[in-house]
Amino acid sequence: MRKPTSPSVVHPALQLENQLCFPLYALSRMITKAYQPLLQELDLTYPQYLVFLLLWEHQELTVKELGEKLLLDSGTLTPLLKRLEQKQWISRRRDPRDERSVIIELLPAGRALHERACKVPEQIFAQLNITPAEFETLRTQLNTLLNHLA
């Protein structure tokens, strides 16, 4: 049994309930968890889904561009991209104009995932139980914070 402790004096700025980081961290984990069963149907992990969101929009990007847009380093992206290439969803090739640069391109099977993935945002939005206006306000605020920190 735990010994009763006397309450300590904690500066309010150091109380968990007064932190911005904790609700963002907890929410990020919960939202990612909500995506998991939906993405399992597509045989995708959450980071792979983020890569596909960009590739469906741009068709091809360099590893560097993917990393910049997703705030991920090439050490994180490379194994992820190799797995997608093994599934024949993407191709990786050196840029003939710059051998240091690797271009990631959607293959037909990767493009075909797009149709099946269209239901994912709708299902997540339904789980959030917020209005479109609340969603847009929250997304804007979060992007503003991201931009300030980047």
ZAMIFI-976116 format. One record per atom (N, C-alpha, C): residue number from 1; residue in one letter; x, y, z. Coordinates in pm, whole numbers, always signed. Layout:
BEGIN
seq:type:east:north:up
NUM:a:X:Y:Z
...
REM end
This chain:
BEGIN
seq:type:east:north:up
1:m:+84:-118:+0
1:m:+0:+0:+0
1:m:+89:+125:+0
2:r:+47:+225:-77
2:r:+122:+350:-84
2:r:+107:+431:+42
3:k:+217:+492:+82
3:k:+212:+583:+195
3:k:+146:+712:+152
4:p:+61:+768:+233
4:p:+4:+899:+197
4:p:+117:+1003:+194
5:t:+112:+1085:+94
5:t:+213:+1190:+82
5:t:+149:+1325:+108
6:s:+228:+1412:+161
6:s:+175:+1546:+183
6:s:+180:+1620:+50
7:p:+81:+1700:+23
7:p:+79:+1772:-104
7:p:+200:+1863:-115
8:s:+263:+1858:-231
8:s:+378:+1945:-253
8:s:+331:+2069:-328
9:v:+409:+2171:-315
9:v:+377:+2295:-385
9:v:+445:+2288:-522
10:v:+363:+2286:-625
10:v:+414:+2279:-761
10:v:+375:+2407:-832
11:h:+471:+2462:-899
11:h:+444:+2583:-976
11:h:+334:+2551:-1076
12:p:+231:+2635:-1091
12:p:+120:+2605:-1184
12:p:+166:+2576:-1326
13:a:+274:+2638:-1370
13:a:+323:+2615:-1506
13:a:+376:+2472:-1523
14:l:+403:+2403:-1412
14:l:+455:+2267:-1418
14:l:+350:+2162:-1385
15:q:+224:+2200:-1380
15:q:+117:+2103:-1359
15:q:+73:+2049:-1495
16:l:+51:+1918:-1500
16:l:+15:+1852:-1625
16:l:-106:+1917:-1689
17:e:-206:+1951:-1610
17:e:-329:+2008:-1665
17:e:-308:+2145:-1730
18:n:-196:+2208:-1704
18:n:-168:+2340:-1761
18:n:-72:+2334:-1880
19:q:-40:+2216:-1923
19:q:+54:+2198:-2034
19:q:-20:+2195:-2167
20:l:+40:+2250:-2269
20:l:-11:+2238:-2405
20:l:+36:+2106:-2467
21:c:+157:+2065:-2430
21:c:+217:+1947:-2492
21:c:+138:+1820:-2465
22:f:+85:+1803:-2342
22:f:+19:+1677:-2311
22:f:-109:+1654:-2390
23:p:-204:+1749:-2397
23:p:-323:+1720:-2476
23:p:-292:+1699:-2624
24:l:-191:+1769:-2676
24:l:-152:+1748:-2816
24:l:-93:+1608:-2835
25:y:-8:+1568:-2742
25:y:+53:+1435:-2747
25:y:-54:+1326:-2736
26:a:-141:+1339:-2637
26:a:-244:+1238:-2615
26:a:-341:+1233:-2733
27:l:-379:+1348:-2784
27:l:-470:+1354:-2899
27:l:-406:+1292:-3023
28:s:-280:+1322:-3045
28:s:-210:+1264:-3159
28:s:-211:+1111:-3152
29:r:-183:+1058:-3035
29:r:-185:+912:-3018
29:r:-324:+855:-3039
30:m:-426:+923:-2987
30:m:-563:+872:-3001
30:m:-611:+879:-3146
31:i:-578:+985:-3215
31:i:-619:+997:-3355
31:i:-546:+893:-3441
32:t:-417:+877:-3416
32:t:-343:+774:-3489
32:t:-404:+636:-3464
33:k:-443:+611:-3340
33:k:-507:+483:-3305
33:k:-641:+467:-3378
34:a:-715:+576:-3395
34:a:-842:+571:-3468
34:a:-820:+537:-3615
35:y:-708:+581:-3670
35:y:-676:+551:-3810
35:y:-639:+404:-3832
36:q:-580:+341:-3730
36:q:-523:+207:-3747
36:q:-616:+105:-3812
37:p:-738:+85:-3762
37:p:-822:-17:-3825
37:p:-861:+19:-3969
38:l:-876:+147:-3996
38:l:-911:+190:-4131
38:l:-794:+168:-4227
39:l:-674:+194:-4180
39:l:-556:+177:-4264
39:l:-515:+31:-4277
40:q:-548:-50:-4177
40:q:-520:-194:-4187
40:q:-592:-254:-4307
41:e:-712:-205:-4335
41:e:-787:-253:-4451
41:e:-713:-223:-4582
42:l:-630:-120:-4580
42:l:-551:-81:-4697
42:l:-410:-139:-4693
43:d:-377:-209:-4585
43:d:-243:-264:-4563
43:d:-140:-153:-4554
44:l:-178:-43:-4486
44:l:-89:+72:-4469
44:l:-70:+103:-4321
45:t:+50:+151:-4288
45:t:+71:+211:-4156
45:t:+36:+359:-4167
46:y:+26:+426:-4054
46:y:-6:+568:-4056
46:y:+100:+650:-4131
47:p:+231:+630:-4104
47:p:+331:+707:-4182
47:p:+325:+676:-4332
48:q:+296:+552:-4369
48:q:+282:+518:-4511
48:q:+163:+591:-4572
49:y:+55:+602:-4496
49:y:-64:+675:-4542
49:y:-29:+821:-4570
50:l:+50:+881:-4482
50:l:+91:+1021:-4502
50:l:+171:+1036:-4630
51:v:+260:+940:-4658
51:v:+337:+942:-4782
51:v:+243:+935:-4901
52:f:+144:+845:-4893
52:f:+50:+832:-5005
52:f:-34:+957:-5023
53:l:-72:+1023:-4916
53:l:-148:+1148:-4931
53:l:-72:+1246:-5020
54:l:+58:+1257:-4997
54:l:+139:+1348:-5079
54:l:+157:+1297:-5221
55:l:+179:+1165:-5235
55:l:+200:+1111:-5370
55:l:+73:+1114:-5453
56:w:-42:+1091:-5392
56:w:-168:+1101:-5468
56:w:-187:+1244:-5519
57:e:-139:+1339:-5443
57:e:-153:+1480:-5482
57:e:-50:+1520:-5587
58:h:+73:+1470:-5576
58:h:+183:+1517:-5662
58:h:+233:+1414:-5763
59:q:+193:+1290:-5751
59:q:+235:+1179:-5838
59:q:+380:+1137:-5817
60:e:+471:+1234:-5804
60:e:+609:+1199:-5773
60:e:+673:+1312:-5695
61:l:+759:+1273:-5602
61:l:+834:+1367:-5519
61:l:+969:+1305:-5488
62:t:+1065:+1389:-5455
62:t:+1193:+1335:-5409
62:t:+1179:+1296:-5262
63:v:+1271:+1212:-5217
63:v:+1273:+1174:-5075
63:v:+1289:+1301:-4990
64:k:+1373:+1392:-5037
64:k:+1394:+1517:-4962
64:k:+1263:+1596:-4950
65:e:+1188:+1607:-5060
65:e:+1060:+1680:-5056
65:e:+961:+1611:-4962
66:l:+955:+1479:-4968
66:l:+867:+1406:-4875
66:l:+906:+1435:-4731
67:g:+1035:+1428:-4704
67:g:+1084:+1454:-4568
67:g:+1051:+1593:-4519
68:e:+1067:+1691:-4608
68:e:+1036:+1830:-4569
68:e:+888:+1848:-4541
69:k:+804:+1790:-4625
69:k:+660:+1807:-4608
69:k:+605:+1729:-4488
70:l:+666:+1614:-4457
70:l:+618:+1530:-4347
70:l:+698:+1549:-4218
71:l:+798:+1636:-4223
71:l:+886:+1661:-4108
71:l:+951:+1531:-4061
72:l:+998:+1452:-4157
72:l:+1066:+1325:-4129
72:l:+1203:+1326:-4196
73:d:+1300:+1257:-4134
73:d:+1432:+1249:-4196
73:d:+1441:+1127:-4287
74:s:+1543:+1124:-4371
74:s:+1556:+1016:-4468
74:s:+1579:+882:-4400
75:g:+1637:+882:-4280
75:g:+1655:+758:-4205
75:g:+1524:+694:-4165
76:t:+1422:+774:-4146
76:t:+1287:+723:-4116
76:t:+1215:+686:-4245
77:l:+1231:+769:-4346
77:l:+1159:+747:-4472
77:l:+1211:+629:-4553
78:t:+1341:+610:-4556
78:t:+1398:+508:-4645
78:t:+1343:+368:-4620
79:p:+1341:+317:-4496
79:p:+1284:+182:-4478
79:p:+1135:+176:-4511
80:l:+1064:+281:-4481
80:l:+922:+289:-4513
80:l:+901:+282:-4664
81:l:+980:+357:-4738
81:l:+969:+359:-4884
81:l:+1011:+226:-4946
82:k:+1110:+162:-4887
82:k:+1152:+30:-4937
82:k:+1038:-70:-4926
83:r:+964:-66:-4814
83:r:+850:-158:-4797
83:r:+741:-130:-4900
84:l:+716:-3:-4929
84:l:+616:+32:-5030
84:l:+662:-11:-5169
85:e:+792:-2:-5193
85:e:+846:-46:-5321
85:e:+834:-198:-5335
86:q:+859:-273:-5226
86:q:+846:-418:-5229
86:q:+703:-462:-5262
87:k:+607:-382:-5220
87:k:+466:-411:-5251
87:k:+429:-367:-5392
88:q:+524:-304:-5460
88:q:+506:-253:-5596
88:q:+399:-144:-5603
89:w:+397:-60:-5499
89:w:+307:+54:-5494
89:w:+377:+182:-5539
90:i:+509:+185:-5523
90:i:+589:+301:-5564
90:i:+716:+250:-5632
91:s:+782:+341:-5702
91:s:+917:+312:-5753
91:s:+1010:+418:-5697
92:r:+1135:+377:-5680
92:r:+1240:+469:-5635
92:r:+1347:+467:-5743
93:r:+1387:+587:-5786
93:r:+1493:+594:-5886
93:r:+1576:+720:-5862
94:r:+1700:+709:-5899
94:r:+1790:+825:-5889
94:r:+1751:+928:-5993
95:d:+1758:+1053:-5955
95:d:+1732:+1163:-6047
95:d:+1851:+1173:-6143
96:p:+1829:+1159:-6275
96:p:+1942:+1165:-6369
96:p:+2014:+1300:-6366
97:r:+1946:+1406:-6322
97:r:+2009:+1538:-6316
97:r:+2089:+1557:-6187
98:d:+2059:+1474:-6084
98:d:+2130:+1484:-5955
98:d:+2129:+1347:-5890
99:e:+2237:+1274:-5903
99:e:+2247:+1136:-5854
99:e:+2223:+1124:-5704
100:r:+2239:+1233:-5630
100:r:+2217:+1229:-5485
100:r:+2069:+1226:-5452
101:s:+1984:+1263:-5545
101:s:+1840:+1276:-5522
101:s:+1767:+1150:-5570
102:v:+1673:+1102:-5486
102:v:+1593:+985:-5520
102:v:+1449:+1030:-5542
103:i:+1395:+994:-5657
103:i:+1257:+1030:-5692
103:i:+1165:+913:-5658
104:i:+1056:+945:-5590
104:i:+954:+846:-5554
104:i:+834:+871:-5645
105:e:+791:+766:-5713
105:e:+679:+779:-5806
105:e:+575:+672:-5777
106:l:+450:+711:-5789
106:l:+339:+616:-5773
106:l:+336:+518:-5889
107:l:+316:+392:-5857
107:l:+291:+290:-5959
107:l:+140:+266:-5967
108:p:+92:+198:-6069
108:p:-53:+176:-6082
108:p:-120:+119:-5957
109:a:-57:+23:-5892
109:a:-116:-35:-5771
109:a:-126:+68:-5659
110:g:-30:+160:-5651
110:g:-35:+267:-5552
110:g:-144:+368:-5583
111:r:-163:+395:-5713
111:r:-271:+485:-5754
111:r:-406:+422:-5722
112:a:-416:+290:-5738
112:a:-543:+219:-5714
112:a:-586:+227:-5567
113:l:-492:+244:-5476
113:l:-527:+258:-5334
113:l:-607:+385:-5308
114:h:-588:+484:-5393
114:h:-654:+614:-5375
114:h:-805:+598:-5359
115:e:-865:+522:-5447
115:e:-1011:+505:-5444
115:e:-1056:+443:-5312
116:r:-984:+341:-5267
116:r:-1020:+274:-5142
116:r:-996:+364:-5020
117:a:-900:+454:-5030
117:a:-865:+541:-4917
117:a:-960:+659:-4901
118:c:-1041:+686:-5001
118:c:-1129:+804:-4997
118:c:-1223:+804:-4877
119:k:-1257:+688:-4826
119:k:-1351:+680:-4714
119:k:-1284:+711:-4579
120:v:-1151:+704:-4573
120:v:-1080:+720:-4446
120:v:-1106:+857:-4382
121:p:-1086:+970:-4453
121:p:-1111:+1100:-4388
121:p:-1255:+1116:-4338
122:e:-1350:+1067:-4416
122:e:-1491:+1078:-4373
122:e:-1515:+1002:-4243
123:q:-1457:+882:-4233
123:q:-1477:+801:-4114
123:q:-1408:+864:-3992
124:i:-1292:+920:-4011
124:i:-1223:+988:-3900
124:i:-1301:+1111:-3858
125:f:-1347:+1189:-3954
125:f:-1424:+1309:-3922
125:f:-1548:+1273:-3840
126:a:-1615:+1164:-3876
126:a:-1734:+1120:-3802
126:a:-1698:+1085:-3658
127:q:-1582:+1027:-3637
127:q:-1541:+990:-3501
127:q:-1508:+1112:-3415
128:l:-1464:+1220:-3477
128:l:-1426:+1340:-3403
128:l:-1547:+1411:-3342
129:n:-1661:+1396:-3405
129:n:-1785:+1456:-3354
129:n:-1773:+1608:-3333
130:i:-1718:+1675:-3435
130:i:-1711:+1821:-3434
130:i:-1769:+1871:-3566
131:t:-1807:+1997:-3566
131:t:-1865:+2055:-3687
131:t:-1755:+2084:-3789
132:p:-1791:+2099:-3915
132:p:-1690:+2137:-4015
132:p:-1620:+2268:-3979
133:a:-1693:+2363:-3924
133:a:-1631:+2490:-3886
133:a:-1531:+2470:-3772
134:e:-1566:+2389:-3672
134:e:-1474:+2360:-3562
134:e:-1348:+2288:-3614
135:f:-1371:+2194:-3706
135:f:-1259:+2121:-3767
135:f:-1164:+2218:-3837
136:e:-1219:+2306:-3917
136:e:-1137:+2401:-3993
136:e:-1061:+2494:-3900
137:t:-1126:+2542:-3794
137:t:-1060:+2630:-3697
137:t:-945:+2557:-3629
138:l:-971:+2435:-3585
138:l:-867:+2357:-3518
138:l:-751:+2328:-3612
139:r:-779:+2286:-3734
139:r:-675:+2257:-3832
139:r:-590:+2381:-3858
140:t:-655:+2496:-3872
140:t:-583:+2621:-3896
140:t:-493:+2656:-3777
141:q:-546:+2643:-3655
141:q:-466:+2673:-3535
141:q:-345:+2580:-3524
142:l:-367:+2451:-3551
142:l:-257:+2354:-3541
142:l:-150:+2383:-3648
143:n:-194:+2414:-3769
143:n:-98:+2448:-3875
143:n:-21:+2575:-3843
144:t:-88:+2670:-3781
144:t:-19:+2793:-3739
144:t:+90:+2761:-3637
145:l:+57:+2676:-3538
145:l:+158:+2636:-3440
145:l:+274:+2562:-3506
146:l:+242:+2471:-3596
146:l:+347:+2398:-3669
146:l:+440:+2494:-3743
147:n:+381:+2591:-3811
147:n:+460:+2689:-3886
147:n:+549:+2773:-3795
148:h:+496:+2808:-3677
148:h:+577:+2887:-3584
148:h:+696:+2807:-3533
149:l:+676:+2679:-3510
149:l:+784:+2596:-3457
149:l:+881:+2549:-3564
150:a:+834:+2542:-3688
150:a:+922:+2497:-3796
150:a:+1010:+2609:-3836
REM end
